[in-house]
Amino acid sequence: MQENDKAVLVYTTFPSPEAAEQVGAALVDAGLAACVNILQGMTSIYMWEGARQRDAEAVMIVKTRRALADRAMEEIRVRHSYETPALLILPVEGGSADYLAWIAAQTAGL
């Protein structure tokens, strides 16, 4: 399997599950993601512009291929309300062969 065909996860956060769902649905509809998982109820504590912040957020995990990860992140970035959204590409080192094949098949159109 070529490096660009390998599965990766894109990790990001949103101010609400509804905001994450809008962007996640657009990614799946465009074929940039096989699936997104939205986890609500997270508390983030971080520094922003010199002050400690505490916010409720929702995590979105995007399941895609390495070849599409940059495009998926750009799509998230343009639709996101945050000035600097969290966007991380996490490599997948292994997993169920059937599930990894499903991710590849769902994102094969691009």
Steps between C-alpha positions, in 0.01 A plus 500: 500500500635841408546760772223726363252211506550433872228597744549803723288677757454875499432632851321831547270674747190716462303731727194273477393156374272674249791694346705180481211314339460761226867480405516123544202445273660718233822292518314171465276634222806622307679165537780657705416277797365149532359583843516764770449444871372789710556482874326760710553601860873581487650779707801680352739705711755695299687827466374749240625855457674493837207376708396157616172391341252228593240395245259218430577348161422202280775284352475383141714212374511470122585164344662544161807416290831686522453622142183685604600623847629841388188562292280392792686736734460788255127429473476501880703822520278696259180384673626542857404787729834498686784724391747217565319165511675194640596289200723197544568207267545179698649199320324165529755227563262210454149376551238269361587429136129507411448838664811653343384372161159660563664839569698467178192403300287785638763758410617346170306742281748782560 
